[in-house]
Amino acid sequence: MPMDARDIEKLILEALPDARIEIRDLAGDGDHYAATVISEAFRGKSRVQQHQMVYAALKGEMGGELHALALQTSAPE
């Protein structure tokens, strides 16, 4: 069963309440998304650490309901 973009956003916001999030459904199938996540929590962290934080927020949905998520992450400017 595909995952809704609102559910992805909700999970990320639970872990990163200050995050600004933009999610795009790349294939229209609810399985392939691109997300831009901007959060102060990312400041001083490597890109890998930032992505790990987002994947942790998704609570194991990657590879299950959510097949692919292309991430762009950063701290606010």
N, CA, C and O atoms as a GROMACS GRO file, in nm:
protein
  308
    1MET      N    1   0.085  -0.118   0.000
    1MET     CA    2   0.000   0.000   0.000
    1MET      C    3   0.089   0.125   0.000
    1MET      O    4   0.180   0.134   0.082
    2PRO      N    5   0.066   0.218  -0.089
    2PRO     CA    6   0.148   0.340  -0.097
    2PRO      C    7   0.134   0.426   0.028
    2PRO      O    8   0.037   0.416   0.103
    3MET      N    9   0.232   0.510   0.048
    3MET     CA   10   0.233   0.602   0.163
    3MET      C   11   0.198   0.741   0.114
    3MET      O   12   0.249   0.786   0.011
    4ASP      N   13   0.111   0.809   0.186
    4ASP     CA   14   0.069   0.943   0.149
    4ASP      C   15   0.176   1.046   0.192
    4ASP      O   16   0.239   1.030   0.296
    5ALA      N   17   0.194   1.148   0.111
    5ALA     CA   18   0.293   1.253   0.141
    5ALA      C   19   0.265   1.319   0.276
    5ALA      O   20   0.358   1.358   0.346
    6ARG      N   21   0.139   1.332   0.312
    6ARG     CA   22   0.105   1.393   0.442
    6ARG      C   23   0.155   1.307   0.558
    6ARG      O   24   0.194   1.359   0.662
    7ASP      N   25   0.154   1.175   0.539
    7ASP     CA   26   0.203   1.086   0.643
    7ASP      C   27   0.355   1.100   0.658
    7ASP      O   28   0.407   1.097   0.770
    8ILE      N   29   0.425   1.114   0.547
    8ILE     CA   30   0.570   1.135   0.551
    8ILE      C   31   0.600   1.264   0.626
    8ILE      O   32   0.685   1.268   0.715
    9GLU      N   33   0.529   1.370   0.589
    9GLU     CA   34   0.549   1.500   0.653
    9GLU      C   35   0.522   1.492   0.803
    9GLU      O   36   0.598   1.546   0.883
   10LYS      N   37   0.416   1.424   0.842
   10LYS     CA   38   0.380   1.412   0.983
   10LYS      C   39   0.489   1.341   1.062
   10LYS      O   40   0.526   1.385   1.171
   11LEU      N   41   0.543   1.232   1.008
   11LEU     CA   42   0.648   1.158   1.077
   11LEU      C   43   0.774   1.243   1.094
   11LEU      O   44   0.838   1.241   1.199
   12ILE      N   45   0.810   1.316   0.988
   12ILE     CA   46   0.928   1.401   0.997
   12ILE      C   47   0.907   1.511   1.100
   12ILE      O   48   0.996   1.541   1.179
   13LEU      N   49   0.789   1.572   1.100
   13LEU     CA   50   0.761   1.680   1.195
   13LEU      C   51   0.758   1.632   1.340
   13LEU      O   52   0.791   1.708   1.431
   14GLU      N   53   0.720   1.508   1.362
   14GLU     CA   54   0.722   1.454   1.498
   14GLU      C   55   0.865   1.452   1.552
   14GLU      O   56   0.888   1.478   1.670
   15ALA      N   57   0.962   1.421   1.465
   15ALA     CA   58   1.102   1.414   1.507
   15ALA      C   59   1.173   1.548   1.498
   15ALA      O   60   1.263   1.577   1.576
   16LEU      N   61   1.132   1.630   1.401
   16LEU     CA   62   1.195   1.759   1.376
   16LEU      C   63   1.087   1.866   1.369
   16LEU      O   64   1.052   1.911   1.260
   17PRO      N   65   1.033   1.910   1.484
   17PRO     CA   66   0.917   1.999   1.486
   17PRO      C   67   0.936   2.132   1.413
   17PRO      O   68   0.838   2.192   1.369
   18ASP      N   69   1.060   2.178   1.401
   18ASP     CA   70   1.083   2.307   1.335
   18ASP      C   71   1.103   2.293   1.184
   18ASP      O   72   1.124   2.393   1.114
   19ALA      N   73   1.097   2.173   1.134
   19ALA     CA   74   1.132   2.148   0.994
   19ALA      C   75   1.037   2.216   0.896
   19ALA      O   76   0.915   2.220   0.916
   20ARG      N   77   1.097   2.269   0.789
   20ARG     CA   78   1.021   2.312   0.672
   20ARG      C   79   1.038   2.200   0.571
   20ARG      O   80   1.150   2.160   0.540
   21ILE      N   81   0.926   2.149   0.521
   21ILE     CA   82   0.928   2.029   0.439
   21ILE      C   83   0.852   2.052   0.309
   21ILE      O   84   0.742   2.107   0.308
   22GLU      N   85   0.913   2.010   0.200
   22GLU     CA   86   0.846   2.008   0.071
   22GLU      C   87   0.860   1.867   0.015
   22GLU      O   88   0.971   1.815   0.002
   23ILE      N   89   0.747   1.805  -0.017
   23ILE     CA   90   0.748   1.668  -0.068
   23ILE      C   91   0.684   1.665  -0.205
   23ILE      O   92   0.577   1.722  -0.227
   24ARG      N   93   0.750   1.596  -0.298
   24ARG     CA   94   0.698   1.580  -0.434
   24ARG      C   95   0.686   1.432  -0.465
   24ARG      O   96   0.778   1.354  -0.440
   25ASP      N   97   0.572   1.392  -0.521
   25ASP     CA   98   0.551   1.254  -0.565
   25ASP      C   99   0.609   1.244  -0.706
   25ASP      O  100   0.554   1.301  -0.800
   26LEU      N  101   0.719   1.172  -0.720
   26LEU     CA  102   0.793   1.170  -0.847
   26LEU      C  103   0.725   1.089  -0.956
   26LEU      O  104   0.737   1.122  -1.074
   27ALA      N  105   0.654   0.982  -0.918
   27ALA     CA  106   0.597   0.894  -1.018
   27ALA      C  107   0.445   0.889  -1.014
   27ALA      O  108   0.383   0.822  -1.097
   28GLY      N  109   0.383   0.959  -0.919
   28GLY     CA  110   0.238   0.957  -0.907
   28GLY      C  111   0.184   0.827  -0.850
   28GLY      O  112   0.064   0.801  -0.856
   29ASP      N  113   0.274   0.746  -0.792
   29ASP     CA  114   0.231   0.615  -0.742
   29ASP      C  115   0.234   0.603  -0.590
   29ASP      O  116   0.200   0.498  -0.536
   30GLY      N  117   0.275   0.711  -0.520
   30GLY     CA  118   0.281   0.706  -0.376
   30GLY      C  119   0.397   0.624  -0.322
   30GLY      O  120   0.404   0.597  -0.202
   31ASP      N  121   0.488   0.582  -0.409
   31ASP     CA  122   0.602   0.501  -0.368
   31ASP      C  123   0.735   0.572  -0.388
   31ASP      O  124   0.835   0.536  -0.324
   32HIS      N  125   0.738   0.672  -0.474
   32HIS     CA  126   0.863   0.739  -0.510
   32HIS      C  127   0.849   0.889  -0.487
   32HIS      O  128   0.778   0.958  -0.560
   33TYR      N  129   0.917   0.938  -0.384
   33TYR     CA  130   0.906   1.078  -0.347
   33TYR      C  131   1.042   1.146  -0.346
   33TYR      O  132   1.146   1.080  -0.336
   34ALA      N  133   1.040   1.277  -0.358
   34ALA     CA  134   1.156   1.361  -0.332
   34ALA      C  135   1.115   1.457  -0.222
   34ALA      O  136   1.004   1.510  -0.223
   35ALA      N  137   1.203   1.479  -0.127
   35ALA     CA  138   1.171   1.568  -0.016
   35ALA      C  139   1.287   1.662   0.011
   35ALA      O  140   1.404   1.623   0.007
   36THR      N  141   1.252   1.786   0.039
   36THR     CA  142   1.346   1.886   0.087
   36THR      C  143   1.309   1.913   0.232
   36THR      O  144   1.195   1.949   0.262
   37VAL      N  145   1.406   1.897   0.321
   37VAL     CA  146   1.381   1.916   0.464
   37VAL      C  147   1.485   2.013   0.518
   37VAL      O  148   1.606   1.990   0.507
   38ILE      N  149   1.438   2.122   0.576
   38ILE     CA  150   1.525   2.223   0.634
   38ILE      C  151   1.494   2.232   0.783
   38ILE      O  152   1.381   2.257   0.823
   39SER      N  153   1.598   2.212   0.864
   39SER     CA  154   1.578   2.213   1.010
   39SER      C  155   1.703   2.262   1.080
   39SER      O  156   1.815   2.233   1.038
   40GLU      N  157   1.684   2.337   1.186
   40GLU     CA  158   1.797   2.382   1.268
   40GLU      C  159   1.870   2.263   1.329
   40GLU      O  160   1.990   2.272   1.358
   41ALA      N  161   1.801   2.152   1.348
   41ALA     CA  162   1.863   2.033   1.406
   41ALA      C  163   1.976   1.978   1.319
   41ALA      O  164   2.060   1.902   1.367
   42PHE      N  165   1.980   2.017   1.192
   42PHE     CA  166   2.083   1.969   1.101
   42PHE      C  167   2.213   2.049   1.112
   42PHE      O  168   2.317   2.006   1.061
   43ARG      N  169   2.208   2.165   1.177
   43ARG     CA  170   2.326   2.250   1.182
   43ARG      C  171   2.444   2.176   1.245
   43ARG      O  172   2.432   2.116   1.352
   44GLY      N  173   2.559   2.180   1.175
   44GLY     CA  174   2.681   2.116   1.224
   44GLY      C  175   2.690   1.967   1.195
   44GLY      O  176   2.789   1.903   1.229
   45LYS      N  177   2.586   1.912   1.133
   45LYS     CA  178   2.584   1.770   1.102
   45LYS      C  179   2.621   1.749   0.955
   45LYS      O  180   2.595   1.834   0.870
   46SER      N  181   2.682   1.635   0.926
   46SER     CA  182   2.715   1.602   0.787
   46SER      C  183   2.586   1.568   0.712
   46SER      O  184   2.482   1.542   0.772
   47ARG      N  185   2.595   1.568   0.582
   47ARG     CA  186   2.478   1.533   0.500
   47ARG      C  187   2.430   1.392   0.534
   47ARG      O  188   2.309   1.368   0.542
   48VAL      N  189   2.522   1.300   0.554
   48VAL     CA  190   2.485   1.162   0.589
   48VAL      C  191   2.409   1.160   0.722
   48VAL      O  192   2.307   1.093   0.735
   49GLN      N  193   2.459   1.235   0.821
   49GLN     CA  194   2.390   1.241   0.951
   49GLN      C  195   2.251   1.302   0.937
   49GLN      O  196   2.157   1.256   1.001
   50GLN      N  197   2.238   1.405   0.855
   50GLN     CA  198   2.108   1.468   0.832
   50GLN      C  199   2.011   1.368   0.772
   50GLN      O  200   1.896   1.357   0.817
   51HIS      N  201   2.056   1.294   0.672
   51HIS     CA  202   1.968   1.196   0.606
   51HIS      C  203   1.931   1.085   0.705
   51HIS      O  204   1.817   1.038   0.706
   52GLN      N  205   2.026   1.043   0.788
   52GLN     CA  206   1.997   0.941   0.888
   52GLN      C  207   1.889   0.988   0.984
   52GLN      O  208   1.805   0.909   1.027
   53MET      N  209   1.891   1.115   1.019
   53MET     CA  210   1.789   1.170   1.108
   53MET      C  211   1.650   1.163   1.043
   53MET      O  212   1.552   1.130   1.110
   54VAL      N  213   1.643   1.192   0.915
   54VAL     CA  214   1.514   1.185   0.845
   54VAL      C  215   1.468   1.040   0.834
   54VAL      O  216   1.352   1.010   0.860
   55TYR      N  217   1.559   0.950   0.797
   55TYR     CA  218   1.521   0.809   0.786
   55TYR      C  219   1.476   0.754   0.921
   55TYR      O  220   1.383   0.674   0.927
   56ALA      N  221   1.541   0.795   1.029
   56ALA     CA  222   1.500   0.751   1.163
   56ALA      C  223   1.360   0.802   1.194
   56ALA      O  224   1.280   0.732   1.257
   57ALA      N  225   1.330   0.924   1.150
   57ALA     CA  226   1.196   0.981   1.173
   57ALA      C  227   1.087   0.901   1.102
   57ALA      O  228   0.972   0.898   1.146
   58LEU      N  229   1.124   0.835   0.993
   58LEU     CA  230   1.025   0.758   0.916
   58LEU      C  231   0.994   0.623   0.978
   58LEU      O  232   0.911   0.548   0.928
   59LYS      N  233   1.061   0.592   1.087
   59LYS     CA  234   1.029   0.475   1.171
   59LYS      C  235   1.015   0.345   1.092
   59LYS      O  236   0.919   0.271   1.111
   60GLY      N  237   1.110   0.317   1.006
   60GLY     CA  238   1.112   0.189   0.936
   60GLY      C  239   1.023   0.180   0.814
   60GLY      O  240   1.012   0.072   0.756
   61GLU      N  241   0.961   0.289   0.773
   61GLU     CA  242   0.874   0.285   0.655
   61GLU      C  243   0.952   0.277   0.524
   61GLU      O  244   0.899   0.232   0.422
   62MET      N  245   1.081   0.320   0.527
   62MET     CA  246   1.162   0.310   0.405
   62MET      C  247   1.178   0.163   0.369
   62MET      O  248   1.211   0.081   0.454
   63GLY      N  249   1.155   0.131   0.242
   63GLY     CA  250   1.166  -0.007   0.198
   63GLY      C  251   1.037  -0.085   0.220
   63GLY      O  252   1.022  -0.196   0.168
   64GLY      N  253   0.945  -0.029   0.295
   64GLY     CA  254   0.815  -0.092   0.316
   64GLY      C  255   0.711  -0.019   0.234
   64GLY      O  256   0.706  -0.031   0.112
   65GLU      N  257   0.626   0.060   0.305
   65GLU     CA  258   0.524   0.138   0.234
   65GLU      C  259   0.588   0.244   0.145
   65GLU      O  260   0.532   0.282   0.042
   66LEU      N  261   0.703   0.292   0.186
   66LEU     CA  262   0.772   0.396   0.111
   66LEU      C  263   0.893   0.334   0.043
   66LEU      O  264   0.989   0.296   0.108
   67HIS      N  265   0.886   0.324  -0.089
   67HIS     CA  266   0.990   0.254  -0.164
   67HIS      C  267   1.114   0.340  -0.184
   67HIS      O  268   1.225   0.292  -0.165
   68ALA      N  269   1.096   0.467  -0.222
   68ALA     CA  270   1.212   0.552  -0.252
   68ALA      C  271   1.186   0.695  -0.207
   68ALA      O  272   1.076   0.749  -0.225
   69LEU      N  273   1.289   0.754  -0.148
   69LEU     CA  274   1.280   0.894  -0.105
   69LEU      C  275   1.413   0.962  -0.135
   69LEU      O  276   1.514   0.934  -0.071
   70ALA      N  277   1.412   1.052  -0.232
   70ALA     CA  278   1.530   1.131  -0.264
   70ALA      C  279   1.529   1.252  -0.171
   70ALA      O  280   1.432   1.328  -0.168
   71LEU      N  281   1.637   1.269  -0.095
   71LEU     CA  282   1.641   1.373   0.008
   71LEU      C  283   1.738   1.486  -0.026
   71LEU      O  284   1.846   1.465  -0.079
   72GLN      N  285   1.694   1.606   0.006
   72GLN     CA  286   1.780   1.722   0.012
   72GLN      C  287   1.758   1.781   0.152
   72GLN      O  288   1.646   1.815   0.189
   73THR      N  289   1.865   1.791   0.227
   73THR     CA  290   1.852   1.842   0.364
   73THR      C  291   1.950   1.956   0.386
   73THR      O  292   2.055   1.964   0.323
   74SER      N  293   1.914   2.046   0.479
   74SER     CA  294   2.005   2.155   0.515
   74SER      C  295   1.952   2.224   0.640
   74SER      O  296   1.836   2.208   0.678
   75ALA      N  297   2.042   2.300   0.702
   75ALA     CA  298   2.002   2.388   0.812
   75ALA      C  299   1.956   2.520   0.748
   75ALA      O  300   1.998   2.552   0.637
   76PRO      N  301   1.872   2.595   0.816
   76PRO     CA  302   1.829   2.724   0.761
   76PRO      C  303   1.948   2.818   0.740
   76PRO      O  304   2.047   2.811   0.813
   77GLU      N  305   1.938   2.904   0.641
   77GLU     CA  306   2.045   3.000   0.615
   77GLU      C  307   2.032   3.120   0.704
   77GLU      O  308   2.113   3.212   0.696
   0.00000   0.00000   0.00000
